[in-house]
Amino acid sequence: MCTVRPSDHRVLTDGSNDVRFHPCVRYRPWESHQILSFVPPDGQFLLMSYRVRKLKSIPLYLKPQLTSDARTSRLSLLIGMRNDPGKIVDSIDVQFQLPPCISTADLSSNCGTVNIFSNKTCSWSIGRIPKDKTLHCREH
């Protein structure tokens, strides 16, 4: 069994937002204390998803670019802060799926760590974005 308490659960408990949980989540702890309690199933799964409806603008930008020719493909992701949001964004994890046309990849970044899994899912764990810095994840 796993227990998680989101750092700012208010965004999830606002009645105007759309929150969906995997069937393994126990609802009672969430409803009473905003704690996610669940027994993880075997394999990879999506624990929860949510959509924030009243967010005026996202404080981050993400610019993906995929170019290819007959023999090679190049992937590049740029991420940074739009403006000073007033709050610290300190836990950023970007996940993306490589397209089927890519057979192998070697990605690196100027901040954080990049992992490529056997199912071609990539995870770029950044943490906190330094002020006035654009981060990149590129194939090299």
The first five atom37 places (N, CA, C, CB, O) and aatype in JSON, in Angstrom:
{
  "aatype": [12, 4, 16, 19, 1, 14, 15, 3, 8, 1, 19, 10, 16, 3, 7, 15, 2, 3, 19, 1, 13, 8, 14, 4, 19, 1, 18, 1, 14, 17, 6, 15, 8, 5, 9, 10, 15, 13, 19, 14, 14, 3, 7, 5, 13, 10, 10, 12, 15, 18, 1, 19, 1, 11, 10, 11, 15, 9, 14, 10, 18, 10, 11, 14, 5, 10, 16, 15, 3, 0, 1, 16, 15, 1, 10, 15, 10, 10, 9, 7, 12, 1, 2, 3, 14, 7, 11, 9, 19, 3, 15, 9, 3, 19, 5, 13, 5, 10, 14, 14, 4, 9, 15, 16, 0, 3, 10, 15, 15, 2, 4, 7, 16, 19, 2, 9, 13, 15, 2, 11, 16, 4, 15, 17, 15, 9, 7, 1, 9, 14, 11, 3, 11, 16, 10, 8, 4, 1, 6, 8],
  "atom_mask": [
    [1, 1, 1, 1, 1],
    [1, 1, 1, 1, 1],
    [1, 1, 1, 1, 1],
    [1, 1, 1, 1, 1],
    [1, 1, 1, 1, 1],
    [1, 1, 1, 1, 1],
    [1, 1, 1, 1, 1],
    [1, 1, 1, 1, 1],
    [1, 1, 1, 1, 1],
    [1, 1, 1, 1, 1],
    [1, 1, 1, 1, 1],
    [1, 1, 1, 1, 1],
    [1, 1, 1, 1, 1],
    [1, 1, 1, 1, 1],
    [1, 1, 1, 0, 1],
    [1, 1, 1, 1, 1],
    [1, 1, 1, 1, 1],
    [1, 1, 1, 1, 1],
    [1, 1, 1, 1, 1],
    [1, 1, 1, 1, 1],
    [1, 1, 1, 1, 1],
    [1, 1, 1, 1, 1],
    [1, 1, 1, 1, 1],
    [1, 1, 1, 1, 1],
    [1, 1, 1, 1, 1],
    [1, 1, 1, 1, 1],
    [1, 1, 1, 1, 1],
    [1, 1, 1, 1, 1],
    [1, 1, 1, 1, 1],
    [1, 1, 1, 1, 1],
    [1, 1, 1, 1, 1],
    [1, 1, 1, 1, 1],
    [1, 1, 1, 1, 1],
    [1, 1, 1, 1, 1],
    [1, 1, 1, 1, 1],
    [1, 1, 1, 1, 1],
    [1, 1, 1, 1, 1],
    [1, 1, 1, 1, 1],
    [1, 1, 1, 1, 1],
    [1, 1, 1, 1, 1],
    [1, 1, 1, 1, 1],
    [1, 1, 1, 1, 1],
    [1, 1, 1, 0, 1],
    [1, 1, 1, 1, 1],
    [1, 1, 1, 1, 1],
    [1, 1, 1, 1, 1],
    [1, 1, 1, 1, 1],
    [1, 1, 1, 1, 1],
    [1, 1, 1, 1, 1],
    [1, 1, 1, 1, 1],
    [1, 1, 1, 1, 1],
    [1, 1, 1, 1, 1],
    [1, 1, 1, 1, 1],
    [1, 1, 1, 1, 1],
    [1, 1, 1, 1, 1],
    [1, 1, 1, 1, 1],
    [1, 1, 1, 1, 1],
    [1, 1, 1, 1, 1],
    [1, 1, 1, 1, 1],
    [1, 1, 1, 1, 1],
    [1, 1, 1, 1, 1],
    [1, 1, 1, 1, 1],
    [1, 1, 1, 1, 1],
    [1, 1, 1, 1, 1],
    [1, 1, 1, 1, 1],
    [1, 1, 1, 1, 1],
    [1, 1, 1, 1, 1],
    [1, 1, 1, 1, 1],
    [1, 1, 1, 1, 1],
    [1, 1, 1, 1, 1],
    [1, 1, 1, 1, 1],
    [1, 1, 1, 1, 1],
    [1, 1, 1, 1, 1],
    [1, 1, 1, 1, 1],
    [1, 1, 1, 1, 1],
    [1, 1, 1, 1, 1],
    [1, 1, 1, 1, 1],
    [1, 1, 1, 1, 1],
    [1, 1, 1, 1, 1],
    [1, 1, 1, 0, 1],
    [1, 1, 1, 1, 1],
    [1, 1, 1, 1, 1],
    [1, 1, 1, 1, 1],
    [1, 1, 1, 1, 1],
    [1, 1, 1, 1, 1],
    [1, 1, 1, 0, 1],
    [1, 1, 1, 1, 1],
    [1, 1, 1, 1, 1],
    [1, 1, 1, 1, 1],
    [1, 1, 1, 1, 1],
    [1, 1, 1, 1, 1],
    [1, 1, 1, 1, 1],
    [1, 1, 1, 1, 1],
    [1, 1, 1, 1, 1],
    [1, 1, 1, 1, 1],
    [1, 1, 1, 1, 1],
    [1, 1, 1, 1, 1],
    [1, 1, 1, 1, 1],
    [1, 1, 1, 1, 1],
    [1, 1, 1, 1, 1],
    [1, 1, 1, 1, 1],
    [1, 1, 1, 1, 1],
    [1, 1, 1, 1, 1],
    [1, 1, 1, 1, 1],
    [1, 1, 1, 1, 1],
    [1, 1, 1, 1, 1],
    [1, 1, 1, 1, 1],
    [1, 1, 1, 1, 1],
    [1, 1, 1, 1, 1],
    [1, 1, 1, 1, 1],
    [1, 1, 1, 1, 1],
    [1, 1, 1, 0, 1],
    [1, 1, 1, 1, 1],
    [1, 1, 1, 1, 1],
    [1, 1, 1, 1, 1],
    [1, 1, 1, 1, 1],
    [1, 1, 1, 1, 1],
    [1, 1, 1, 1, 1],
    [1, 1, 1, 1, 1],
    [1, 1, 1, 1, 1],
    [1, 1, 1, 1, 1],
    [1, 1, 1, 1, 1],
    [1, 1, 1, 1, 1],
    [1, 1, 1, 1, 1],
    [1, 1, 1, 1, 1],
    [1, 1, 1, 1, 1],
    [1, 1, 1, 0, 1],
    [1, 1, 1, 1, 1],
    [1, 1, 1, 1, 1],
    [1, 1, 1, 1, 1],
    [1, 1, 1, 1, 1],
    [1, 1, 1, 1, 1],
    [1, 1, 1, 1, 1],
    [1, 1, 1, 1, 1],
    [1, 1, 1, 1, 1],
    [1, 1, 1, 1, 1],
    [1, 1, 1, 1, 1],
    [1, 1, 1, 1, 1],
    [1, 1, 1, 1, 1],
    [1, 1, 1, 1, 1]
  ],
  "atom_positions": [
    [[0.84, -1.17, 0.0], [0.0, 0.0, 0.0], [0.88, 1.23, 0.0], [-0.96, 0.0, 1.21], [1.92, 1.25, 0.66]],
    [[0.48, 2.25, -0.73], [1.21, 3.52, -0.81], [0.3, 4.64, -0.34], [1.73, 3.79, -2.25], [-0.91, 4.6, -0.55]],
    [[0.9, 5.63, 0.28], [0.16, 6.8, 0.72], [0.9, 8.04, 0.25], [-0.02, 6.81, 2.27], [2.11, 8.17, 0.44]],
    [[0.17, 8.96, -0.36], [0.75, 10.19, -0.89], [-0.11, 11.35, -0.46], [0.88, 10.14, -2.44], [-1.34, 11.27, -0.51]],
    [[0.53, 12.43, -0.04], [-0.21, 13.65, 0.27], [0.32, 14.75, -0.65], [-0.06, 14.05, 1.79], [1.45, 15.2, -0.46]],
    [[-0.46, 15.19, -1.64], [0.0, 16.24, -2.54], [0.35, 17.51, -1.78], [-1.05, 16.54, -3.6], [-0.32, 17.83, -0.79]],
    [[1.38, 18.23, -2.22], [1.82, 19.42, -1.51], [0.77, 20.52, -1.54], [3.11, 19.94, -2.1], [0.64, 21.27, -0.57]],
    [[0.02, 20.63, -2.61], [-1.06, 21.62, -2.66], [-2.31, 20.95, -3.21], [-0.66, 22.85, -3.53], [-2.59, 21.01, -4.41]],
    [[-3.06, 20.31, -2.32], [-4.24, 19.56, -2.74], [-5.41, 20.46, -3.08], [-4.65, 18.6, -1.66], [-6.41, 19.98, -3.61]],
    [[-5.32, 21.76, -2.78], [-6.45, 22.66, -3.05], [-6.8, 22.71, -4.52], [-6.14, 24.05, -2.55], [-7.98, 22.85, -4.87]],
    [[-5.8, 22.61, -5.4], [-6.08, 22.63, -6.82], [-6.91, 21.42, -7.24], [-4.77, 22.69, -7.62], [-7.66, 21.48, -8.21]],
    [[-6.77, 20.31, -6.5], [-7.52, 19.1, -6.82], [-8.89, 19.05, -6.16], [-6.73, 17.89, -6.42], [-9.78, 18.35, -6.64]],
    [[-9.06, 19.77, -5.06], [-10.32, 19.69, -4.33], [-11.28, 20.82, -4.7], [-10.06, 19.72, -2.86], [-12.42, 20.83, -4.22]],
    [[-10.84, 21.76, -5.53], [-11.71, 22.81, -6.02], [-12.8, 22.15, -6.86], [-10.92, 23.87, -6.85], [-12.49, 21.39, -7.78]],
    [[-14.04, 22.41, -6.58], [-15.16, 21.75, -7.26], [-15.22, 21.99, -8.76], [0.0, 0.0, 0.0], [-15.91, 21.25, -9.46]],
    [[-14.53, 23.0, -9.26], [-14.6, 23.3, -10.69], [-13.61, 22.48, -11.51], [-14.35, 24.77, -10.92], [-13.62, 22.57, -12.74]],
    [[-12.77, 21.69, -10.88], [-11.76, 20.93, -11.6], [-12.2, 19.48, -11.79], [-10.43, 20.98, -10.85], [-13.0, 18.96, -11.02]],
    [[-11.67, 18.86, -12.82], [-12.01, 17.5, -13.2], [-10.9, 16.56, -12.71], [-12.21, 17.37, -14.74], [-9.79, 16.61, -13.23]],
    [[-11.19, 15.71, -11.71], [-10.2, 14.79, -11.14], [-10.67, 13.36, -11.39], [-9.99, 15.06, -9.61], [-11.83, 13.03, -11.14]],
    [[-9.75, 12.52, -11.88], [-10.06, 11.11, -12.12], [-8.98, 10.26, -11.47], [-10.18, 10.79, -13.65], [-7.79, 10.55, -11.59]],
    [[-9.41, 9.2, -10.78], [-8.49, 8.3, -10.1], [-8.53, 6.9, -10.73], [-8.82, 8.22, -8.61], [-9.56, 6.48, -11.27]],
    [[-7.41, 6.2, -10.65], [-7.35, 4.79, -11.04], [-8.22, 4.01, -10.06], [-5.85, 4.25, -11.06], [-8.34, 4.42, -8.91]],
    [[-8.82, 2.9, -10.47], [-9.66, 2.11, -9.56], [-8.94, 1.61, -8.3], [-10.22, 0.94, -10.3], [-9.61, 1.24, -7.33]],
    [[-7.61, 1.59, -8.28], [-6.89, 1.11, -7.1], [-6.88, 2.13, -5.96], [-5.47, 0.75, -7.47], [-6.48, 1.8, -4.84]],
    [[-7.3, 3.38, -6.23], [-7.29, 4.43, -5.2], [-8.44, 4.22, -4.23], [-7.38, 5.83, -5.84], [-9.57, 3.97, -4.64]],
    [[-8.14, 4.34, -2.95], [-9.17, 4.27, -1.9], [-9.72, 5.68, -1.68], [-8.58, 3.68, -0.56], [-8.98, 6.59, -1.3]],
    [[-11.0, 5.84, -1.93], [-11.6, 7.18, -1.94], [-11.79, 7.79, -0.55], [-12.92, 7.12, -2.62], [-11.7, 9.01, -0.41]],
    [[-12.04, 6.99, 0.44], [-12.33, 7.53, 1.77], [-11.19, 8.39, 2.32], [-12.61, 6.38, 2.74], [-11.46, 9.5, 2.79]],
    [[-9.92, 7.94, 2.29], [-8.84, 8.82, 2.76], [-8.72, 10.11, 1.95], [-7.52, 8.07, 2.71], [-8.38, 11.16, 2.5]],
    [[-9.01, 10.03, 0.65], [-8.94, 11.24, -0.17], [-10.04, 12.22, 0.23], [-9.05, 10.88, -1.67], [-9.79, 13.41, 0.39]],
    [[-11.25, 11.72, 0.38], [-12.37, 12.59, 0.71], [-12.25, 13.21, 2.09], [-13.66, 11.82, 0.61], [-12.64, 14.35, 2.29]],
    [[-11.7, 12.47, 3.05], [-11.64, 13.01, 4.41], [-10.37, 13.8, 4.7], [-11.74, 11.89, 5.39], [-10.43, 14.79, 5.44]],
    [[-9.22, 13.41, 4.14], [-7.96, 14.08, 4.5], [-7.11, 14.48, 3.3], [-7.15, 13.17, 5.38], [-5.98, 14.93, 3.48]],
    [[-7.62, 14.34, 2.09], [-6.87, 14.64, 0.86], [-5.55, 13.88, 0.81], [-6.61, 16.14, 0.76], [-4.51, 14.44, 0.46]],
    [[-5.61, 12.6, 1.15], [-4.47, 11.69, 1.08], [-4.8, 10.6, 0.07], [-4.13, 11.08, 2.49], [-5.86, 9.97, 0.14]],
    [[-3.88, 10.39, -0.88], [-4.06, 9.32, -1.85], [-3.53, 8.03, -1.24], [-3.34, 9.65, -3.18], [-2.34, 7.91, -0.96]],
    [[-4.39, 7.07, -1.05], [-4.01, 5.77, -0.53], [-4.42, 4.74, -1.57], [-4.67, 5.48, 0.87], [-5.57, 4.74, -2.03]],
    [[-3.48, 3.87, -1.94], [-3.78, 2.92, -3.01], [-2.86, 1.72, -2.92], [-3.65, 3.58, -4.37], [-1.78, 1.78, -2.33]],
    [[-3.32, 0.62, -3.51], [-2.51, -0.59, -3.68], [-2.16, -0.65, -5.16], [-3.28, -1.9, -3.18], [-3.04, -0.89, -5.98]],
    [[-0.89, -0.43, -5.5], [-0.53, -0.36, -6.93], [-0.73, -1.7, -7.62], [0.91, 0.09, -7.08], [-0.34, -2.74, -7.09]],
    [[-1.32, -1.68, -8.81], [-1.43, -2.92, -9.59], [-0.08, -3.25, -10.21], [-2.52, -2.79, -10.69], [0.84, -2.44, -10.17]],
    [[0.03, -4.42, -10.79], [1.26, -4.79, -11.5], [1.4, -3.95, -12.76], [1.26, -6.3, -11.86], [0.41, -3.62, -13.41]],
    [[2.61, -3.6, -13.09], [2.88, -2.87, -14.33], [2.69, -1.38, -14.18], [0.0, 0.0, 0.0], [2.41, -0.87, -13.09]],
    [[2.84, -0.69, -15.31], [2.71, 0.76, -15.33], [1.23, 1.13, -15.36], [3.45, 1.37, -16.54], [0.43, 0.45, -16.01]],
    [[0.86, 2.2, -14.67], [-0.53, 2.65, -14.66], [-0.56, 4.14, -14.37], [-1.36, 1.87, -13.62], [0.4, 4.7, -13.84]],
    [[-1.66, 4.78, -14.71], [-1.88, 6.19, -14.45], [-2.68, 6.3, -13.16], [-2.61, 6.9, -15.64], [-3.84, 5.9, -13.11]],
    [[-2.06, 6.83, -12.11], [-2.7, 6.9, -10.8], [-3.86, 7.88, -10.8], [-1.69, 7.31, -9.74], [-4.95, 7.56, -10.32]],
    [[-3.64, 9.06, -11.33], [-4.7, 10.06, -11.36], [-4.44, 11.04, -12.48], [-4.82, 10.79, -10.01], [-3.31, 11.18, -12.96]],
    [[-5.48, 11.73, -12.88], [-5.34, 12.82, -13.83], [-6.3, 13.92, -13.39], [-5.63, 12.35, -15.31], [-7.32, 13.65, -12.75]],
    [[-5.95, 15.13, -13.73], [-6.85, 16.23, -13.41], [-6.7, 17.34, -14.44], [-6.58, 16.77, -12.0], [-5.67, 17.47, -15.1]],
    [[-7.74, 18.12, -14.54], [-7.75, 19.26, -15.45], [-8.17, 20.46, -14.63], [-8.71, 19.02, -16.67], [-9.22, 20.45, -13.98]],
    [[-7.36, 21.5, -14.67], [-7.66, 22.73, -13.96], [-8.36, 23.66, -14.95], [-6.36, 23.4, -13.36], [-7.8, 23.98, -16.0]],
    [[-9.56, 24.07, -14.61], [-10.36, 24.85, -15.55], [-10.18, 26.36, -15.39], [-11.81, 24.5, -15.39], [-10.36, 27.1, -16.35]],
    [[-9.85, 26.82, -14.2], [-9.79, 28.26, -13.97], [-8.37, 28.83, -14.0], [-10.43, 28.58, -12.64], [-8.15, 29.95, -13.55]],
    [[-7.44, 28.08, -14.51], [-6.06, 28.55, -14.59], [-5.96, 29.55, -15.74], [-5.06, 27.37, -14.77], [-6.23, 29.2, -16.89]],
    [[-5.55, 30.78, -15.44], [-5.5, 31.81, -16.46], [-4.41, 31.54, -17.48], [-5.28, 33.17, -15.83], [-4.65, 31.6, -18.68]],
    [[-3.22, 31.23, -17.01], [-2.14, 30.88, -17.92], [-1.17, 29.96, -17.21], [-1.43, 32.14, -18.46], [-0.95, 30.09, -16.0]],
    [[-0.59, 29.07, -17.93], [0.38, 28.14, -17.36], [1.7, 28.88, -17.24], [0.53, 26.85, -18.24], [2.12, 29.55, -18.19]],
    [[2.37, 28.79, -16.09], [3.61, 29.56, -15.91], [4.8, 29.02, -16.7], [3.96, 29.59, -14.45], [5.86, 29.65, -16.73]],
    [[4.65, 27.87, -17.35], [5.74, 27.26, -18.11], [5.42, 27.24, -19.59], [6.03, 25.84, -17.62], [4.25, 27.28, -19.98]],
    [[6.44, 27.18, -20.39], [6.25, 26.89, -21.8], [7.08, 25.67, -22.15], [6.63, 28.11, -22.7], [8.14, 25.43, -21.57]],
    [[6.59, 24.9, -23.1], [7.27, 23.7, -23.57], [7.2, 23.73, -25.09], [6.62, 22.39, -22.99], [6.12, 23.79, -25.67]],
    [[8.38, 23.68, -25.73], [8.43, 23.72, -27.19], [9.09, 22.43, -27.69], [9.22, 24.98, -27.69], [10.32, 22.31, -27.66]],
    [[8.28, 21.47, -28.16], [8.86, 20.25, -28.73], [9.18, 20.46, -30.21], [7.9, 19.04, -28.55], [8.48, 21.21, -30.9]],
    [[10.22, 19.8, -30.69], [10.55, 19.85, -32.1], [11.09, 18.49, -32.53], [11.59, 20.98, -32.4], [12.02, 17.96, -31.92]],
    [[10.49, 17.93, -33.56], [10.93, 16.65, -34.11], [11.16, 16.87, -35.6], [9.88, 15.51, -33.85], [10.24, 17.26, -36.33]],
    [[12.37, 16.63, -36.04], [12.7, 16.73, -37.46], [13.22, 15.38, -37.92], [13.74, 17.86, -37.73], [13.85, 14.65, -37.15]],
    [[12.97, 15.05, -39.17], [13.45, 13.76, -39.68], [13.68, 13.84, -41.17], [12.45, 12.63, -39.36], [13.09, 14.66, -41.88]],
    [[14.57, 12.96, -41.64], [14.77, 12.77, -43.06], [14.7, 11.27, -43.31], [16.13, 13.38, -43.55], [14.17, 10.53, -42.48]],
    [[15.21, 10.82, -44.41], [15.08, 9.4, -44.77], [15.81, 8.48, -43.81], [15.6, 9.18, -46.17], [15.42, 7.32, -43.66]],
    [[16.88, 8.96, -43.14], [17.69, 8.08, -42.3], [17.67, 8.41, -40.82], [19.1, 8.11, -42.78], [17.84, 7.51, -40.0]],
    [[17.48, 9.65, -40.45], [17.6, 10.04, -39.04], [16.46, 10.93, -38.6], [18.93, 10.74, -38.8], [15.79, 11.57, -39.41]],
    [[16.25, 10.95, -37.3], [15.28, 11.86, -36.67], [15.98, 12.59, -35.54], [14.03, 11.08, -36.13], [16.87, 12.02, -34.9]],
    [[15.61, 13.82, -35.3], [16.17, 14.62, -34.22], [15.03, 15.13, -33.35], [17.03, 15.8, -34.77], [14.01, 15.6, -33.85]],
    [[15.23, 15.03, -32.04], [14.24, 15.46, -31.07], [14.85, 16.54, -30.2], [13.73, 14.27, -30.22], [16.0, 16.42, -29.77]],
    [[14.09, 17.58, -29.94], [14.54, 18.65, -29.07], [13.34, 19.17, -28.28], [15.22, 19.79, -29.88], [12.28, 19.4, -28.86]],
    [[13.51, 19.36, -26.98], [12.48, 19.95, -26.13], [13.1, 21.13, -25.4], [11.89, 18.91, -25.11], [14.19, 21.02, -24.84]],
    [[12.4, 22.26, -25.41], [12.81, 23.43, -24.64], [11.73, 23.71, -23.61], [13.06, 24.67, -25.55], [10.54, 23.63, -23.93]],
    [[12.12, 24.04, -22.4], [11.16, 24.37, -21.36], [11.71, 25.53, -20.54], [10.86, 23.13, -20.45], [12.91, 25.6, -20.27]],
    [[10.82, 26.43, -20.14], [11.23, 27.58, -19.34], [10.04, 28.24, -18.7], [0.0, 0.0, 0.0], [8.9, 27.83, -18.9]],
    [[10.31, 29.28, -17.94], [9.25, 30.04, -17.27], [8.76, 31.13, -18.21], [9.76, 30.65, -15.92], [9.56, 31.8, -18.87]],
    [[7.44, 31.31, -18.28], [6.87, 32.38, -19.11], [7.21, 33.75, -18.52], [5.33, 32.22, -19.24], [7.87, 34.56, -19.16]],
    [[6.77, 33.98, -17.34], [7.03, 35.2, -16.58], [7.2, 34.76, -15.15], [5.88, 36.27, -16.73], [6.98, 33.59, -14.83]],
    [[7.58, 35.65, -14.29], [7.69, 35.3, -12.88], [6.29, 35.04, -12.35], [8.41, 36.42, -12.06], [5.51, 35.99, -12.19]],
    [[5.94, 33.76, -12.08], [4.57, 33.45, -11.66], [4.26, 33.87, -10.23], [4.33, 31.99, -11.8], [3.11, 33.79, -9.81]],
    [[5.26, 34.32, -9.47], [5.03, 34.7, -8.09], [5.16, 33.54, -7.14], [0.0, 0.0, 0.0], [5.44, 33.73, -5.96]],
    [[4.96, 32.33, -7.63], [5.12, 31.13, -6.83], [6.24, 30.3, -7.44], [3.8, 30.31, -6.76], [6.5, 30.38, -8.64]],
    [[6.89, 29.52, -6.62], [7.97, 28.67, -7.09], [7.38, 27.39, -7.69], [8.96, 28.34, -5.94], [6.54, 26.74, -7.06]],
    [[7.81, 27.06, -8.87], [7.44, 25.79, -9.49], [8.64, 24.87, -9.27], [7.07, 25.95, -11.05], [9.66, 25.02, -9.94]],
    [[8.52, 23.94, -8.34], [9.72, 23.23, -7.89], [9.74, 21.73, -8.14], [9.91, 23.45, -6.47], [10.67, 21.05, -7.71]],
    [[8.75, 21.2, -8.81], [8.75, 19.76, -9.04], [8.21, 19.5, -10.44], [7.9, 19.01, -7.96], [7.01, 19.27, -10.62]],
    [[9.1, 19.53, -11.42], [8.68, 19.38, -12.81], [9.19, 18.05, -13.33], [9.19, 20.55, -13.68], [10.38, 17.74, -13.23]],
    [[8.28, 17.28, -13.9], [8.62, 16.01, -14.53], [7.88, 15.97, -15.86], [8.24, 14.78, -13.61], [6.65, 15.97, -15.89]],
    [[8.62, 15.94, -16.95], [8.04, 15.91, -18.29], [8.11, 14.48, -18.8], [8.78, 16.9, -19.26], [9.18, 13.87, -18.81]],
    [[6.98, 13.94, -19.21], [6.94, 12.59, -19.76], [6.42, 12.66, -21.18], [6.07, 11.65, -18.9], [5.46, 13.38, -21.47]],
    [[7.06, 11.91, -22.07], [6.64, 11.9, -23.46], [6.97, 10.56, -24.08], [7.31, 13.05, -24.24], [7.83, 9.82, -23.59]],
    [[6.28, 10.27, -25.15], [6.43, 9.0, -25.87], [7.2, 9.28, -27.16], [5.04, 8.35, -26.17], [6.86, 10.2, -27.91]],
    [[8.23, 8.49, -27.42], [8.94, 8.6, -28.68], [8.09, 8.02, -29.8], [10.32, 7.89, -28.6], [7.39, 7.03, -29.58]],
    [[8.13, 8.61, -30.98], [7.34, 8.06, -32.09], [7.87, 6.71, -32.55], [7.34, 9.04, -33.26], [9.05, 6.4, -32.33]],
    [[7.04, 5.9, -33.16], [7.45, 4.56, -33.61], [8.63, 4.57, -34.59], [6.29, 3.86, -34.24], [9.37, 3.59, -34.67]],
    [[8.81, 5.65, -35.34], [9.88, 5.7, -36.33], [11.27, 5.76, -35.69], [9.69, 6.9, -37.24], [12.27, 5.54, -36.38]],
    [[11.36, 6.05, -34.4], [12.66, 6.13, -33.72], [12.98, 4.77, -33.12], [12.65, 7.24, -32.62], [12.24, 4.28, -32.26]],
    [[14.07, 4.16, -33.56], [14.44, 2.84, -33.06], [15.35, 2.93, -31.84], [15.14, 2.04, -34.16], [15.22, 2.12, -30.92]],
    [[16.26, 3.9, -31.8], [17.11, 4.13, -30.64], [17.23, 5.62, -30.4], [18.52, 3.49, -30.83], [17.07, 6.42, -31.32]],
    [[17.51, 5.99, -29.17], [17.65, 7.41, -28.83], [18.7, 7.56, -27.74], [16.29, 8.02, -28.38], [18.87, 6.69, -26.89]],
    [[19.38, 8.67, -27.78], [20.35, 9.04, -26.76], [20.06, 10.49, -26.41], [21.84, 8.83, -27.24], [20.47, 11.4, -27.14]],
    [[19.36, 10.72, -25.31], [18.94, 12.06, -24.92], [19.79, 12.59, -23.78], [17.46, 12.06, -24.53], [20.21, 11.83, -22.9]],
    [[20.04, 13.88, -23.79], [20.74, 14.53, -22.67], [20.07, 15.86, -22.41], [22.27, 14.72, -22.98], [19.36, 16.39, -23.27]],
    [[20.29, 16.41, -21.22], [19.69, 17.68, -20.86], [20.7, 18.54, -20.13], [18.43, 17.47, -19.99], [21.7, 18.05, -19.61]],
    [[20.43, 19.85, -20.09], [21.3, 20.76, -19.36], [20.86, 20.95, -17.91], [21.37, 22.1, -20.06], [21.45, 21.73, -17.17]],
    [[19.81, 20.23, -17.5], [19.33, 20.29, -16.12], [18.47, 19.06, -15.85], [18.52, 21.6, -15.85], [17.62, 18.71, -16.68]],
    [[18.67, 18.41, -14.74], [17.87, 17.24, -14.4], [18.39, 15.97, -15.05], [0.0, 0.0, 0.0], [19.51, 15.93, -15.56]],
    [[17.56, 14.93, -15.02], [17.94, 13.64, -15.58], [16.89, 13.17, -16.58], [18.14, 12.6, -14.47], [15.7, 13.44, -16.42]],
    [[17.34, 12.47, -17.6], [16.45, 11.93, -18.63], [16.58, 10.42, -18.63], [16.78, 12.52, -20.04], [17.69, 9.88, -18.67]],
    [[15.45, 9.73, -18.58], [15.43, 8.27, -18.65], [14.57, 7.85, -19.84], [14.88, 7.65, -17.33], [13.51, 8.43, -20.09]],
    [[15.05, 6.84, -20.56], [14.3, 6.26, -21.67], [13.98, 4.82, -21.29], [15.09, 6.35, -23.03], [14.89, 4.04, -21.01]],
    [[12.7, 4.47, -21.29], [12.27, 3.14, -20.9], [12.08, 2.26, -22.14], [10.97, 3.21, -20.07], [12.01, 2.77, -23.26]],
    [[12.0, 0.97, -21.94], [11.93, 0.02, -23.05], [10.7, 0.22, -23.94], [11.92, -1.39, -22.51], [10.73, -0.14, -25.12]],
    [[9.63, 0.79, -23.41], [8.43, 1.02, -24.23], [8.47, 2.38, -24.95], [7.19, 0.94, -23.34], [7.44, 2.85, -25.44]],
    [[9.67, 2.99, -25.01], [9.9, 4.28, -25.67], [9.25, 5.45, -24.95], [9.4, 4.22, -27.08], [9.05, 6.51, -25.55]],
    [[8.92, 5.28, -23.69], [8.46, 6.39, -22.87], [9.69, 7.05, -22.26], [7.46, 5.9, -21.76], [10.59, 6.37, -21.79]],
    [[9.71, 8.36, -22.29], [10.84, 9.11, -21.73], [10.35, 9.94, -20.56], [11.48, 10.02, -22.81], [9.23, 10.46, -20.56]],
    [[11.19, 10.06, -19.56], [10.89, 10.86, -18.38], [12.05, 11.81, -18.14], [10.63, 9.96, -17.14], [13.19, 11.39, -17.97]],
    [[11.75, 13.1, -18.13], [12.74, 14.14, -17.88], [12.4, 14.76, -16.54], [12.77, 15.23, -19.03], [11.46, 15.56, -16.44]],
    [[13.14, 14.39, -15.5], [12.92, 14.92, -14.15], [13.79, 16.15, -13.97], [13.23, 13.84, -13.05], [15.02, 16.05, -13.94]],
    [[13.15, 17.29, -13.85], [13.87, 18.56, -13.8], [14.0, 19.1, -12.38], [13.16, 19.59, -14.67], [15.06, 19.59, -12.0]],
    [[12.93, 19.0, -11.61], [12.94, 19.65, -10.3], [12.56, 21.11, -10.48], [0.0, 0.0, 0.0], [11.56, 21.42, -11.13]],
    [[13.35, 22.02, -9.91], [13.07, 23.45, -9.99], [13.83, 24.07, -11.17], [13.47, 24.16, -8.67], [15.01, 23.8, -11.38]],
    [[13.12, 24.89, -11.94], [13.76, 25.58, -13.06], [14.48, 26.81, -12.52], [12.71, 25.97, -14.16], [13.86, 27.66, -11.88]],
    [[15.78, 26.92, -12.79], [16.49, 28.13, -12.37], [15.91, 29.36, -13.08], [18.0, 27.99, -12.68], [15.51, 29.28, -14.24]],
    [[15.87, 30.49, -12.37], [15.34, 31.72, -12.96], [16.19, 32.12, -14.16], [15.31, 32.87, -11.92], [17.41, 31.9, -14.19]],
    [[15.55, 32.7, -15.14], [16.21, 33.22, -16.34], [17.03, 32.17, -17.08], [17.1, 34.38, -15.96], [18.07, 32.49, -17.65]],
    [[16.56, 30.93, -17.08], [17.29, 29.89, -17.79], [16.3, 29.05, -18.59], [18.1, 29.0, -16.8], [15.26, 28.64, -18.07]],
    [[16.61, 28.8, -19.84], [15.84, 27.9, -20.66], [16.52, 26.54, -20.63], [15.7, 28.43, -22.12], [17.73, 26.44, -20.84]],
    [[15.75, 25.52, -20.38], [16.3, 24.17, -20.29], [16.06, 23.43, -21.6], [15.68, 23.39, -19.11], [15.07, 23.69, -22.28]],
    [[16.95, 22.53, -21.94], [16.76, 21.77, -23.15], [17.08, 20.3, -22.91], [17.63, 22.33, -24.27], [17.91, 19.93, -22.09]],
    [[16.37, 19.49, -23.66], [16.59, 18.05, -23.7], [16.7, 17.74, -25.18], [15.42, 17.21, -22.99], [15.79, 18.0, -25.96]],
    [[17.86, 17.17, -25.56], [18.12, 16.95, -26.98], [18.69, 15.57, -27.22], [19.07, 18.0, -27.52], [19.31, 14.96, -26.35]],
    [[18.45, 15.1, -28.42], [19.12, 13.88, -28.87], [20.48, 14.3, -29.41], [18.26, 13.11, -29.95], [20.59, 15.29, -30.13]],
    [[21.48, 13.54, -29.07], [22.83, 13.88, -29.59], [23.51, 12.67, -30.17], [23.71, 14.49, -28.48], [24.64, 12.76, -30.65]]
  ]
}
